[in-house]
Amino acid sequence: MQLISLPVLAGSVLAFAMNGAVLSIASAQSVSVIPIPAKVEQVPGMLTIANGGVIAFPAGDHEAQFAAIHLAELLGRTRNLKLQAEADDRHVRTSVIHFERTATDSVPTGESYTLDISPKQVRISAASDAGLYYGSVTLWQLLTGTEQKTGAAQLQCMKIEDNPELRWRGIMLDSARHMQSIDYIRQLVEWMSLEKLNTLHWHLSDDQGWRLEIKRYPRLTSVGAYRHLPKVFNSEGSSTLEPGQRYGGFYTQAQVKELVKYAANRNVTIVPEIEMPGHSSATLAAYPQFGSSVEHLSEPVNQYGIFPYLYNLNDDTFTFIDNVLTEVMDLFPSAYIHVGGDEAMKDQWKASPVIQGQMKQLGIKDEDALQSYFIKRIDTFLTEHHRRTIGWDEILEGGLAPNAAVMSWHGVAGGIAAAKQGHDAVLTPVRPLYFNYRQTPLAEEAPGRFALNPVQDVYRFDPLPKSLSDEERKHILGVQANLWSEYVISTDRVTWMLFPRAAALAEIGWAPSKPRDWTNFASRLSAEMHRYQSLGIGYDPNVFRVQAESVDVLGGTLTVTLSNQAHAGIIRYTLDGSPVTQNSQEYTKPIHVPDATHLRAATFINAEIAASELDETLDWKMLHHRFSQELSLCANDPSIAMEQDPPQPSRPVVLANYKKPCWIYPRAALDGVRGITAGVMALPYVFHDNSNAIPPLSDSKSASAELQVLADGCNGKLLATLPLDSAAGKLGVTKINAALPALEGEHDLCLNMTRYSVTPLWVLDSIQLESATPADSGH
């Protein structure tokens, strides 16, 4: 039998006195647990947990039984440790793990627990179901987090007393733009619970789709749940969008009921969101009589942006909404019902004589106040049914409904304003808590908005604003990260964008007042990534991945600067192509190597590799190649890293500004360069501009636009023009090439797409500078 000792972090120092007395109380940071526990006492002794051990729970306590069985299953699945859960009080003394109830909970959240590890037994004590579950999750973390997955384990004896500081620790999942399977959402709920995240805010309706079965209004799903994806090209080759694949789906009420029960067993509350009065195109396509415009949609929109379609103010409309919310409340027992309220363009209200007359009759001065009136009517209905309204911070405009809480996404100002008015708030600012923004700048990143919300920024976010008094801070319910799915198309992309940032979110929600130590958190995060692997979570490892930050060429010698985004751990490397090990050379300063060196490098944390290796041959070809994510953009906003929708098998991810598809290759070394090969791709133009302004178009001499290559900026000398005709009608990446005139030294190359139409959106996948004119074949 192999014994492994867990879970004290490398470098922790334990000191013990005679007769078993505790000489020092270790910091909670000394145990590899996320989120960090409130209090940890480490005491002398070790406990061995081996196969065949018993997990005991009080007979007749069904919730304790669930926690015990879940723990046994989890340990069996993630580290092949076979334990047996038994409902027999006789095992209190003989069991290796014992669940027990306490009379009262120590904190208002009702989620506290005590985990007591002695040389004979682990005791998990709590008053609440959540506490028992969270105690079992902490024990599971203590038994995992290393590459070792099999065999008996030794636990350092300790006592953990733990509780969260914030009540709402959430993730918003957008299922309206791109729908995830119910099985995936079950899986996500499980993963969330293992980091003590307790709220899934489920975005179920938007302009692009309605996702929830409402029995009284079947057209919401027969019409509102499906849209046609735009094609890149149509058969005539014209520039207008035409319907492509029919896309969508919805969740049945039976599926939702089962999911809600599944989540409740894991202490996850599902808060549904039904958008109103804006973001309602899908609803009004199904039931146009409830809209504010004579213009009727035949189906949900297939572009992304802010659309003008709003509900009207008729009594029949409010009856419709009330009936929908009644079925929603029957499915979701959550205290809060999210009503959206964001980005409601008021143009249709302003243009409608009927609505303007209603405003005058009601004594409402402007359209912001009208939205307040709308939300207050909904708030009254929800209050009568013993539920609470929550909405995006735009519901502050025109006056906040009496019982409404605010979800603050325009920074934290909305949450602060709500708290000062005596209303509850959840902080979910775009920066850094929108997880549809990319995590790192590496070319391996998944699609997402151009700006970065790295895990470090999530970890450093303070959810308890200093401008609030102690009494006002009580109105901060918690924190939430939002994952909008316009460009996060598939579930593997969803997982990649959520993890590992969800770990940082969990910690700032559980223990916001704890001192922040990024280096310590990074060490615990590395262990958490091992747990992700054991659970099959396809997380983003790039926070620890080594990158060649710069490679400078001088007289045939390359100077290479290495880094990782986390600025954590130890980077080790080899220069002969051999695998990197714990004994490889440590990187401490830029290294000087000859051309064609085979460099491999990796980050080590707690003596283990924290991410896959950098593996590059530093030759002429590599040094003159760039993916679009490695280029600068001529204009950053609005910029998206995107892929084909629906995804194609190769699914290349490209970075582009969709209004100005133009890139800068900075400091391109042009000595010896005689040609250029570009990988280009056509995407559908899926972007809706509120101003109806057509993005600036350029004169094009070819039928399908061109890629211009200019030296020293976009107003510089034109070096080459690459027609895109050969790529027209193709969905993947097409290679096109051209000769370049001889230039010496470094120059900024401007790579500009000319176009005579908005769609298709021509984008650049990659650029390869060539040492000689390439053959006229790479198409």
C-alpha positions in Angstrom: 0.0 0.0 0.0 1.3 3.4 -1.0 0.7 6.2 1.4 0.7 9.9 0.3 0.7 12.7 2.7 -1.8 15.5 2.1 -2.7 18.4 2.1 -0.1 20.9 3.5 1.4 23.1 0.9 5.1 22.9 0.1 7.1 25.2 2.3 4.6 25.3 5.2 6.2 25.1 8.6 4.5 23.3 11.4 5.7 23.5 15.0 4.4 21.3 17.8 4.9 21.2 21.6 5.2 18.3 24.0 2.1 16.3 25.1 0.2 17.1 21.9 -0.4 20.8 22.7 -0.5 23.2 19.7 2.5 25.4 19.6 1.5 27.5 16.6 -1.7 28.0 14.7 -1.0 27.8 11.0 -2.6 30.2 8.5 -5.5 29.0 6.5 -3.3 29.6 3.5 -1.2 26.6 4.5 -3.8 24.1 3.3 -4.5 23.6 -0.4 -8.2 24.5 -0.3 -10.2 26.8 -2.5 -11.9 28.9 -1.3 -9.6 29.6 1.6 -11.1 28.5 5.0 -12.0 31.0 7.7 -9.9 29.3 10.4 -7.4 26.4 10.4 -5.7 24.9 13.4 -3.1 22.2 12.6 -2.3 19.8 15.4 0.1 16.9 15.8 -0.7 13.6 14.3 -1.7 12.0 11.0 -4.8 10.1 10.0 -4.7 7.3 7.4 -7.7 6.9 5.1 -7.6 3.7 3.1 -9.9 1.6 0.9 -12.8 0.0 2.7 -13.2 2.8 5.3 -16.7 3.7 6.4 -18.4 7.1 6.1 -21.1 7.2 8.8 -24.1 9.5 8.9 -27.1 9.8 11.3 -29.8 7.3 10.5 -32.8 9.0 8.9 -30.9 12.1 8.0 -31.5 12.1 4.2 -29.4 15.2 3.5 -26.5 13.9 5.5 -26.9 10.6 3.7 -26.7 12.5 0.3 -23.5 14.3 1.4 -21.9 11.0 2.5 -22.8 9.1 -0.6 -21.7 12.0 -2.8 -18.3 12.2 -1.0 -17.8 8.4 -1.4 -18.6 8.6 -5.1 -16.5 11.6 -5.7 -13.4 10.1 -4.0 -13.9 6.9 -6.0 -14.1 8.8 -9.2 -11.3 11.3 -8.8 -8.6 9.3 -6.8 -9.8 5.7 -6.8 -10.3 5.7 -3.0 -13.1 3.3 -2.2 -15.2 4.2 0.9 -18.6 3.0 2.0 -21.4 5.3 3.2 -23.5 3.6 5.9 -26.5 4.9 7.9 -25.6 3.2 11.2 -25.0 5.0 14.4 -22.9 2.1 15.6 -20.2 3.3 13.2 -19.7 6.6 15.0 -16.6 5.2 16.8 -15.4 2.9 14.0 -15.9 5.0 10.9 -13.1 6.9 9.4 -15.4 9.8 8.4 -18.5 10.8 10.4 -21.2 13.4 9.6 -23.1 14.9 12.5 -25.6 17.6 13.1 -25.1 20.6 15.4 -28.0 22.5 17.0 -27.4 25.9 15.5 -25.5 27.6 12.7 -22.8 30.0 13.7 -23.4 32.5 10.8 -26.4 34.1 9.1 -25.7 32.5 5.8 -26.5 29.1 7.2 -23.5 27.5 5.4 -21.0 27.0 8.2 -19.3 23.8 9.1 -16.5 22.3 11.2 -14.1 19.8 9.9 -12.1 18.0 12.7 -9.4 15.6 11.7 -7.9 13.6 14.5 -5.6 10.5 14.4 -8.6 8.3 14.5 -11.4 10.0 12.6 -12.7 12.9 10.5 -15.8 14.6 11.9 -17.9 16.9 9.7 -20.3 18.9 11.8 -22.9 21.4 10.7 -26.4 22.5 11.4 -27.4 23.0 7.8 -27.5 20.7 4.8 -25.2 23.2 3.0 -22.7 23.0 5.9 -22.5 19.2 5.7 -22.1 19.3 2.0 -19.4 22.0 2.1 -17.5 20.2 4.9 -17.4 17.1 2.6 -16.2 19.2 -0.3 -13.3 20.6 1.8 -12.4 17.1 2.9 -12.4 16.0 -0.8 -10.1 18.8 -1.7 -7.7 17.9 1.1 -7.6 14.4 -0.3 -6.9 15.5 -3.9 -5.0 18.2 -5.7 -1.8 16.3 -6.7 -0.9 14.1 -9.6 -1.2 11.1 -7.2 -4.7 9.6 -7.7 -4.5 6.1 -6.3 -3.9 4.5 -2.9 -4.4 5.4 0.7 -3.8 8.9 2.0 -2.4 10.4 5.1 -4.1 13.6 6.4 -2.4 16.1 8.7 -4.6 16.4 11.7 -6.3 19.8 11.9 -9.5 21.6 12.8 -11.2 23.8 10.2 -14.0 26.2 11.2 -15.4 27.7 8.1 -18.2 29.9 6.8 -18.8 32.2 3.9 -18.9 36.0 4.3 -21.2 36.7 1.3 -24.6 35.0 0.6 -24.5 35.2 -3.2 -21.6 33.5 -5.0 -22.8 33.1 -8.5 -22.2 32.4 -12.2 -24.6 33.7 -14.9 -24.9 31.3 -17.9 -26.4 32.7 -21.1 -28.4 29.9 -22.8 -30.4 32.3 -25.0 -27.7 33.1 -27.6 -26.2 29.6 -27.7 -28.0 26.8 -25.9 -26.2 24.2 -23.7 -27.6 20.7 -23.1 -29.3 20.0 -19.8 -26.7 17.3 -19.1 -24.0 19.9 -19.5 -25.7 22.3 -17.1 -26.1 19.5 -14.5 -22.3 19.0 -14.8 -21.7 22.7 -14.4 -23.8 22.8 -11.3 -21.7 20.0 -9.8 -18.5 21.8 -10.7 -19.7 25.0 -9.2 -20.7 23.3 -5.9 -17.2 21.9 -5.6 -15.9 25.4 -5.3 -18.7 26.4 -3.0 -20.4 28.6 -5.6 -24.1 28.6 -4.7 -26.1 30.5 -7.4 -26.6 29.7 -11.0 -28.2 32.7 -12.7 -29.8 31.2 -15.8 -30.3 33.6 -18.7 -33.3 32.0 -20.5 -34.5 34.6 -22.9 -33.1 37.3 -25.1 -33.4 38.7 -28.7 -31.9 35.5 -30.2 -34.0 32.9 -28.4 -36.5 31.9 -25.8 -35.4 28.7 -24.0 -38.1 27.7 -21.4 -41.3 25.8 -22.0 -44.3 27.8 -21.0 -47.4 25.6 -21.4 -49.8 28.5 -21.6 -47.9 30.1 -24.5 -46.6 27.4 -26.8 -45.4 29.9 -29.5 -42.7 31.0 -27.1 -40.9 27.8 -27.9 -42.3 26.8 -31.3 -41.4 30.2 -32.7 -39.2 32.0 -30.2 -36.8 29.1 -29.6 -35.5 29.0 -33.1 -33.6 31.3 -35.5 -31.8 30.9 -38.7 -28.1 31.4 -38.6 -26.7 33.7 -41.2 -24.8 32.3 -44.1 -21.3 33.6 -45.0 -22.2 33.4 -48.8 -25.4 32.8 -50.6 -25.8 31.2 -54.0 -25.9 34.4 -55.9 -22.8 35.7 -54.2 -24.5 38.9 -53.2 -23.7 40.8 -50.0 -27.0 40.4 -48.2 -27.6 38.0 -45.3 -29.8 35.1 -46.1 -31.2 32.4 -43.7 -29.0 29.4 -43.2 -29.3 26.6 -40.7 -32.3 26.6 -38.3 -30.9 26.7 -34.9 -32.2 26.6 -31.3 -34.1 24.5 -28.8 -35.6 24.8 -25.4 -35.7 23.2 -22.0 -38.9 21.3 -21.0 -40.5 21.9 -17.6 -39.7 18.3 -16.6 -36.0 18.9 -17.4 -36.0 22.1 -15.4 -37.7 20.5 -12.3 -35.1 17.7 -12.3 -32.3 20.2 -12.7 -33.5 22.4 -9.8 -33.7 19.4 -7.5 -30.3 18.2 -8.6 -28.9 21.7 -7.9 -30.6 22.0 -4.5 -28.9 18.8 -3.3 -25.6 20.5 -4.0 -26.6 23.8 -2.4 -26.9 25.6 -5.7 -29.9 27.9 -6.2 -31.0 28.5 -9.8 -32.2 32.0 -10.4 -34.1 32.3 -13.7 -33.9 35.4 -15.9 -36.8 36.5 -18.2 -35.7 39.7 -20.0 -38.0 42.7 -20.1 -38.9 45.3 -21.4 -36.0 45.1 -23.8 -34.0 42.1 -25.2 -37.4 40.7 -26.1 -37.2 40.1 -29.8 -37.7 36.4 -29.5 -40.8 36.9 -27.3 -42.3 39.4 -29.6 -41.6 37.3 -32.7 -43.9 34.7 -31.1 -46.5 37.1 -29.7 -46.2 40.4 -31.7 -49.4 41.8 -30.1 -47.4 42.6 -26.9 -44.9 44.7 -28.8 -44.6 48.5 -29.2 -44.1 48.6 -32.9 -46.2 47.9 -36.0 -43.1 46.2 -37.4 -43.4 42.5 -36.6 -40.6 39.9 -36.5 -41.2 36.5 -38.0 -38.5 34.9 -35.8 -35.8 35.8 -33.3 -33.0 38.0 -34.7 -29.7 36.4 -35.9 -27.3 39.2 -35.1 -25.9 40.5 -31.9 -26.3 44.0 -30.4 -29.1 46.1 -28.9 -32.4 45.9 -30.7 -35.3 48.3 -30.3 -38.1 45.8 -29.7 -39.9 46.5 -26.4 -43.1 45.3 -24.7 -46.0 47.7 -24.8 -47.9 49.0 -21.8 -51.3 47.4 -22.4 -53.0 45.5 -19.6 -53.1 42.4 -21.8 -49.3 42.6 -22.0 -48.9 42.6 -18.2 -51.3 39.7 -17.9 -49.1 37.8 -20.4 -46.0 38.6 -18.4 -47.7 37.7 -15.1 -48.9 34.4 -16.5 -45.4 33.6 -17.8 -43.8 34.5 -14.4 -46.4 32.3 -12.6 -45.1 29.2 -14.5 -41.6 30.4 -13.9 -42.2 30.6 -10.2 -43.8 27.1 -10.2 -40.5 25.8 -11.6 -38.0 27.8 -9.7 -38.3 28.1 -5.9 -35.6 30.7 -5.7 -36.3 33.8 -3.6 -35.2 36.0 -6.5 -36.6 36.2 -10.1 -34.4 38.1 -12.5 -36.3 40.4 -14.9 -33.4 41.8 -16.9 -34.2 45.5 -17.4 -30.9 46.3 -19.3 -30.2 48.0 -22.6 -33.8 48.9 -23.3 -33.7 51.2 -26.3 -36.7 53.6 -26.0 -37.1 54.5 -29.7 -40.3 52.5 -30.2 -41.8 54.0 -27.0 -40.9 57.5 -28.2 -42.4 56.9 -31.6 -45.6 55.3 -30.5 -48.6 57.8 -30.1 -50.4 55.2 -28.0 -47.5 54.8 -25.5 -46.9 58.6 -25.4 -50.6 59.0 -24.6 -50.4 56.4 -21.8 -47.4 58.2 -20.3 -49.3 61.5 -20.3 -52.3 59.8 -18.7 -50.1 58.2 -16.0 -48.2 61.5 -15.4 -44.9 59.9 -16.4 -42.3 62.5 -17.5 -40.0 60.5 -19.7 -39.2 57.0 -21.0 -36.7 56.2 -18.2 -39.5 56.8 -15.7 -41.8 54.7 -17.9 -39.3 51.7 -17.6 -39.4 52.3 -13.8 -43.2 52.1 -13.9 -42.9 48.9 -16.0 -40.5 47.2 -13.5 -42.5 48.4 -10.5 -45.6 46.7 -11.9 -43.7 43.5 -12.2 -42.1 44.0 -8.8 -45.6 44.3 -7.3 -46.7 41.1 -8.8 -43.6 39.2 -7.7 -43.9 40.6 -4.2 -47.5 39.5 -3.9 -46.2 36.0 -4.7 -43.5 36.2 -2.0 -40.7 36.6 -4.4 -38.1 39.3 -4.9 -37.3 41.2 -8.1 -33.7 41.5 -9.2 -32.5 43.2 -12.4 -29.5 44.8 -14.1 -28.5 48.2 -12.8 -30.5 50.1 -15.5 -33.5 49.5 -13.3 -32.2 52.3 -11.1 -33.0 54.7 -13.9 -36.3 56.5 -13.2 -36.5 55.2 -9.7 -36.0 51.7 -8.2 -38.9 49.4 -7.5 -39.7 49.1 -3.7 -38.5 45.5 -3.2 -36.0 45.2 -6.1 -32.4 44.2 -5.8 -29.8 45.4 -8.3 -27.2 43.5 -10.2 -24.4 46.0 -10.9 -22.6 45.4 -14.2 -21.6 49.0 -15.2 -18.8 48.8 -12.7 -19.8 48.9 -9.0 -21.6 52.3 -9.0 -25.0 50.7 -9.4 -24.5 48.4 -6.5 -23.2 51.2 -4.3 -26.2 53.4 -5.3 -28.6 50.6 -4.4 -27.0 49.9 -1.1 -27.1 53.5 -0.1 -30.8 53.5 -0.9 -31.3 50.5 1.4 -31.6 48.0 -1.5 -29.7 44.7 -1.9 -27.1 44.4 -4.7 -24.9 41.8 -6.4 -21.7 43.1 -7.9 -20.9 41.7 -11.3 -18.9 44.4 -13.1 -17.7 44.0 -16.7 -14.1 44.4 -15.6 -13.1 41.9 -14.2 -16.2 39.6 -13.8 -17.4 39.2 -17.4 -16.0 35.8 -18.3 -16.8 36.1 -22.0 -13.7 38.3 -22.1 -10.5 36.4 -22.8 -8.2 35.2 -20.0 -4.8 35.6 -21.6 -3.5 37.1 -24.9 -2.1 33.8 -26.2 -3.1 32.5 -29.6 -4.4 29.3 -27.9 -7.3 31.2 -26.2 -10.9 30.5 -27.0 -13.1 33.1 -28.6 -14.2 36.0 -26.6 -14.2 39.8 -26.3 -10.8 41.4 -27.1 -10.0 42.9 -23.6 -8.5 40.6 -21.0 -10.1 39.7 -17.6 -7.3 37.5 -16.3 -7.7 35.3 -13.2 -5.4 37.7 -11.3 -7.8 40.6 -11.8 -10.7 38.4 -10.6 -8.8 37.4 -7.5 -7.9 41.0 -6.7 -11.5 42.4 -7.1 -12.9 43.8 -3.8 -16.6 43.0 -3.5 -17.0 45.2 -0.4 -16.6 48.8 -1.6 -14.8 51.1 0.8 -17.2 53.9 0.1 -20.0 52.0 1.9 -20.5 52.1 5.6 -20.6 48.9 7.6 -24.4 49.0 7.6 -24.6 49.7 3.9 -22.2 46.8 3.2 -24.8 44.4 4.6 -26.8 45.1 1.4 -24.1 43.6 -0.8 -25.4 40.1 -1.3 -22.3 38.9 -3.1 -20.5 38.6 -6.4 -21.2 37.0 -9.7 -19.4 36.3 -12.9 -21.3 36.5 -16.2 -20.7 34.4 -19.3 -22.5 35.8 -22.3 -22.5 33.3 -25.1 -22.6 35.4 -28.3 -19.1 34.2 -29.2 -18.9 31.3 -26.8 -20.6 28.8 -29.0 -20.0 25.3 -27.6 -19.9 23.8 -24.2 -16.2 23.1 -24.3 -15.7 26.9 -24.9 -18.0 27.6 -21.9 -15.9 25.4 -19.7 -12.7 26.9 -20.9 -13.9 30.5 -20.2 -15.3 29.7 -16.7 -12.3 27.8 -15.3 -10.0 28.5 -13.6 -11.5 32.0 -13.1 -14.4 30.4 -11.2 -11.9 29.5 -8.5 -10.9 33.1 -7.9 -14.5 34.1 -7.9 -15.3 31.5 -5.3 -12.6 32.8 -3.0 -13.5 36.5 -3.2 -17.1 35.5 -2.5 -16.4 33.2 0.4 -13.7 35.2 2.1 -13.6 38.8 0.8 -12.1 40.3 3.9 -9.1 37.9 4.0 -5.8 39.4 3.0 -5.0 38.6 -0.6 -1.8 36.7 -1.4 -1.6 36.0 -5.1 1.5 33.8 -4.9 -0.2 31.6 -2.3 -3.4 31.5 -4.3 -1.5 30.5 -7.4 0.0 27.6 -5.5 -3.5 26.5 -4.4 -4.8 27.1 -7.9 -2.3 24.7 -9.4 -3.6 22.0 -7.0 -7.2 22.9 -8.1 -6.2 22.4 -11.7 -5.2 18.8 -10.8 -8.7 18.4 -9.4 -10.1 19.8 -12.7 -8.2 17.1 -14.6 -9.6 14.4 -12.3 -13.2 15.7 -12.9 -12.7 16.0 -16.7 -13.1 19.8 -16.6 -11.6 21.2 -19.8 -10.1 24.4 -18.2 -7.9 27.0 -19.6 -4.3 26.2 -18.5 -2.8 29.3 -20.1 -2.4 31.3 -16.8 0.6 29.1 -16.1 1.7 28.3 -19.6 5.2 29.6 -20.5 5.3 32.0 -23.4 8.2 33.5 -25.3 7.4 37.1 -24.4 10.0 38.4 -26.8 12.6 37.0 -29.2 15.2 39.5 -30.3 17.7 38.8 -33.1 21.1 40.4 -33.0 24.0 39.2 -35.2 22.6 35.6 -35.6 22.0 35.2 -31.8 18.5 35.1 -30.4 17.7 36.7 -27.0 14.6 35.0 -25.5 12.5 36.4 -22.7 10.2 33.9 -21.0 7.3 34.5 -18.7 3.9 33.2 -17.7 0.8 35.4 -17.2 0.5 34.5 -13.5 4.1 35.6 -12.7 4.1 32.6 -10.4 6.0 29.4 -9.9 9.5 28.5 -11.3 10.1 28.4 -15.1 12.5 25.6 -16.2 13.7 25.0 -19.7 15.8 22.8 -22.0 17.5 23.9 -25.3 18.0 20.5 -27.0 14.4 19.4 -27.4 14.4 17.1 -24.4 11.4 17.2 -22.0 11.5 19.6 -19.1 11.9 18.1 -15.6 12.3 19.3 -12.1 16.1 19.1 -12.7 16.1 21.3 -15.8 17.7 24.7 -15.9 15.8 27.4 -14.0 15.0 30.5 -15.9 16.2 33.7 -14.1 17.0 36.1 -16.9 16.8 36.3 -20.8 18.7 33.5 -22.5 20.9 33.8 -25.6 20.7 30.9 -28.1 21.6 30.3 -31.7 19.2 30.1 -34.5 17.2 26.8 -34.9 17.3 26.1 -31.1 14.6 23.7 -29.9 13.3 25.4 -26.8 11.0 23.6 -24.3 9.9 25.3 -21.1 7.4 24.8 -18.3 6.1 26.3 -15.1 6.7 24.3 -11.9 4.5 24.9 -8.8 4.8 22.6 -5.8 7.4 20.6 -7.7 4.9 19.7 -10.4 4.4 21.0 -13.9 1.4 23.4 -13.8 0.6 23.6 -17.5 1.7 22.0 -20.8 5.1 22.8 -22.1 6.1 25.6 -24.5 7.7 23.6 -27.3 9.1 25.7 -30.1 11.9 25.6 -32.6 13.3 29.1 -32.8 14.1 29.2 -36.5 13.6 31.8 -39.3 10.1 30.5 -40.2 8.8 30.6 -36.6 10.2 34.1 -36.0 8.4 35.4 -39.0 5.0 33.9 -38.3 2.1 35.5 -36.5 -1.4 34.4 -35.7 -4.0 37.2 -35.7 -4.1 37.1 -31.9 -0.4 38.0 -31.9 -0.9 41.1 -34.1 -2.1 44.5 -33.0 -5.4 45.8 -34.3 -5.7 49.1 -36.1 -8.7 49.9 -33.9 -9.3 48.0 -30.7 -13.0 48.6 -30.2 -15.2 46.7 -31.0 -12.9 43.7 -31.3 -13.7 40.0 -30.9 -11.8 36.8 -31.0 -14.3 34.7 -32.9 -14.9 31.5 -34.9 -17.3 30.2 -37.5 -20.9 29.9 -36.3 -21.9 27.1 -36.5 -18.4 25.8 -35.8 -16.5 24.1 -38.6 -14.3 21.1 -37.9 -11.0 23.1 -37.9 -12.6 25.9 -35.9 -9.8 28.4 -36.1 -10.2 31.4 -33.7 -9.3 34.8 -35.2 -9.1 38.2 -33.7 -10.7 41.1 -35.6 -12.3 44.4 -35.3 -15.5 43.8 -37.1 -16.0 47.4 -38.2 -12.4 47.9 -39.3 -10.7 44.5 -40.2 -7.2 45.7 -40.2 -4.1 44.4 -38.3 -0.6 45.7 -37.5 2.4 43.4 -37.5 4.8 45.5 -35.4 8.5 45.5 -35.9 8.5 43.0 -38.7 12.1 42.0 -39.4 12.2 42.3 -43.2 15.8 41.5 -43.9 15.7 38.7 -46.4 11.9 38.7 -46.8 10.7 38.4 -50.3 7.1 37.2 -50.0 4.1 36.9 -47.8 1.5 34.1 -47.2 -1.7 35.0 -45.5 -4.4 32.7 -44.1 -7.8 34.4 -44.6 -11.3 33.3 -43.8 -14.8 34.7 -44.4 -17.2 34.9 -41.5 -20.9 36.0 -41.5 -21.4 39.6 -40.4 -23.5 39.0 -37.2 -23.2 42.4 -35.6 -26.1 44.8 -35.3 -25.2 48.5 -35.1 -27.7 50.6 -33.1 -27.1 53.6 -35.3 -27.7 51.6 -38.5 -24.4 53.0 -39.7 -22.7 50.8 -42.3 -19.1 50.1 -41.3 -16.7 52.0 -43.6 -16.1 50.2 -46.8 -13.1 50.5 -49.1 -12.8 50.4 -52.9 -11.9 46.9 -54.0 -10.5 46.0 -57.4 -11.4 42.3 -57.1 -14.8 40.7 -56.8 -14.3 39.5 -53.2 -12.2 42.3 -51.7 -8.4 42.3 -51.1 -5.8 42.2 -48.4 -3.4 45.2 -48.7 0.1 45.0 -47.2 1.5 48.5 -46.4 4.9 49.4 -44.9 5.3 51.8 -41.9 1.6 52.1 -41.1 -1.7 52.1 -43.0 -0.9 55.4 -44.7 2.5 54.0 -45.8 3.9 52.5 -49.0 1.7 49.8 -50.6 3.9 46.7 -50.8 1.4 44.1 -52.2 -2.3 43.5 -52.9 -3.7 40.0 -52.4 -7.1 39.4 -54.0 -9.4 37.2 -52.0 -11.3 35.7 -55.0 -9.8 32.3 -54.4 -11.2 32.2 -50.9 -14.7 33.2 -51.9 -17.3 30.5 -51.1 -15.0 28.6 -48.7 -15.7 28.3 -45.0 -12.3 27.4 -43.8 -8.9 29.1 -43.9 -7.5 29.7 -47.4 -3.8 30.5 -48.0 -3.1 33.3 -50.4 0.3 34.8 -51.2 2.2 37.5 -53.0 5.7 38.7 -53.6 7.1 41.6 -51.5 9.8 44.1 -52.6 13.1 43.9 -50.7 13.2 46.0 -47.6 15.8 46.2 -44.8 15.4 46.5 -41.1 12.2 46.5 -39.0 9.0 48.0 -40.3 5.4 48.0 -39.0 3.3 46.2 -41.6 -0.3 47.3 -42.0 -2.6 44.4 -43.1 -5.8 46.0 -44.3 -8.9 44.3 -45.7 -10.6 46.3 -48.4 -14.2 45.4 -49.0 -17.2 46.5 -51.0 -19.8 45.0 -48.7 -20.4 44.4 -45.0 -20.7 40.6 -45.3 -18.9 38.4 -45.5 -16.5 39.7 -42.8 -13.1 38.9 -44.2 -10.6 38.1 -41.4 -7.0 37.2 -41.0 -6.0 33.9 -39.4 -2.2 34.1 -39.8 0.7 35.7 -41.6 3.9 34.1 -42.7 6.7 36.2 -44.1 8.7 34.2 -46.7 12.4 34.2 -47.5 11.5 33.7 -51.2 8.4 34.2 -53.3 6.2 31.3 -52.5 4.9 29.1 -55.2 1.5 30.1 -56.6 -0.3 27.1 -55.1 -1.1 27.5 -51.4 -4.9 27.9 -52.1 
